[in-house]
Amino acid sequence: MGIVIKKASRISELPPYLFAEIDRRKRDALGRGVDLIDLGIGDPDIPTPPVIVEKLIESASKPVNHRYPNSLGMAEFRDAVANWYQRRFNVKLDAGKEVVSLIGSKEGIGNMAVAFVEPGDIVLVASPCYPVYHIGTAFNGGKIYFLPLKKQNQFLPDLDSIPAEVAKQAKLLWINYPNNPTAAVADKEFFKKVVDFANKNNVIICHDAAYTEMGYDGYRPMSFLEVDGAKEVAIEFHSLSKTFNMTGWRIGMAVGNADLVGGLAQAKSNLDSGIFQAVQEAGIEALKLGDSIVEPSRAIYQERRDILVDGLRTAGLECEKPRATFYVWVAAPKGLSSADFTTKLLEEAGVVTTPGNGFGAAGEGYVRFTVCVSKERLKEVAERIRRVKL
Ligand SMILES: *Cc1c(COP(=O)(O)O)cnc(C)c1O
């Protein structure tokens, strides 16, 4: 007999997976024996620093770490986060009330809507973007209002363009600098405007700061919380994933306003049971060592960025040299859509990239490259693209 299985509409009504076509072409090419170079995924190829791995091994062997952790994070981990924010950004945090651990920042970003979004609430999302901001909103019945990131505005959202009635009804705003996928950065001026916007319209600010440690040529991106008044209106999401090449470990944090952190913590504590303590102890070690273990990968990414950008420009493509992140946001040549250009790169150069519209309609006309492969492979990318007729 069996039963009729019907997915919840929040799942069945998800937009079609834009990368499915790319995945199919990728598999076809691999099947034909093509030597693909994959610049599609934003996942560091550089291993986690060995000292952190050693700390995990030591911590994993302690029985005290084998039991349920606290959902909000060990006091020692939250202290390590507060100390790192103080050293790195000169931001003071109360580790007891203004810091919560996350099972990767993705988890917290998704649960933010569980804690704060009522069905029908408007959530402002700068786009193209990391999809979890609007998927989390949609799963919880929120209405999404996208703020397009345009080149003429340095890929910063134009807050003045938001209709007054939308701004008034908005509950949350999601922003992310340094930005994935555009690689744009924000200055203090812009962050100040965001704080003013929040106060004027009573909007919660959610800043995703995943890439603050991937800044180049001496540039050190700032925390949103460095701006006066930010802690009254904002929560910031950060992660050990990109900073310490720890994407597989699942450890991150949310910091900032105590009511926002507390609300997220309350939602989380009803849904998950925290991060394996051995991973938290390894995370504490990473935060303590800080820049001394980040600098080597920063230098590698910077060199790769130069090779890729120089190579793409020589091939006749238009792109800025990013000041941060491990992405390069490249305009498709005239007459080609994001999908056309991605397909051409895959079919004619064996280079996998991500179509910009996969991150939102406003990403149309662009393609995202990552620098998560070796410099030798990036030189090869440039040579291959130079041979493609664009
Ligand atoms: C990678 C990424 C994340 C997720 O990081 P985790 O901590 O591994 O979940 C969040 N935001 C952006 C913009 C990212 O690119």
The ligand as a Tripos MOL2 file, in Angstrom:
@<TRIPOS>MOLECULE
LIG
   15    15     1     0     0
SMALL
NO_CHARGES

@<TRIPOS>ATOM
      1 C1         31.4450   30.2580    3.4790 C.3       1 LIG1
      2 C2         30.4580   31.2780    3.8790 C.ar      1 LIG1
      3 C3         29.7140   31.1520    5.0510 C.ar      1 LIG1
      4 C4         29.5830   29.8520    5.8200 C.3       1 LIG1
      5 O1         30.5780   29.5530    6.6080 O.3       1 LIG1
      6 P1         30.4700   28.3840    7.6540 P.3       1 LIG1
      7 O2         30.9270   29.0240    8.9080 O.co2     1 LIG1
      8 O3         31.3920   27.3320    7.1440 O.co2     1 LIG1
      9 O4         29.0760   27.8850    7.7520 O.co2     1 LIG1
     10 C5         28.9090   32.1920    5.4630 C.ar      1 LIG1
     11 N1         28.8200   33.3070    4.7250 N.ar      1 LIG1
     12 C6         29.4840   33.4520    3.5780 C.ar      1 LIG1
     13 C7         29.3180   34.7160    2.8030 C.3       1 LIG1
     14 C8         30.3190   32.4420    3.1090 C.ar      1 LIG1
     15 O5         30.9360   32.5950    1.9350 O.3       1 LIG1
@<TRIPOS>BOND
     1     1     2 1
     2     2     3 ar
     3     2    14 ar
     4     3     4 1
     5     3    10 ar
     6     4     5 1
     7     5     6 1
     8     6     7 2
     9     6     8 1
    10     6     9 1
    11    10    11 ar
    12    11    12 ar
    13    12    13 1
    14    12    14 ar
    15    14    15 1
@<TRIPOS>SUBSTRUCTURE
     1 LIG1         1 GROUP 0 **** ****
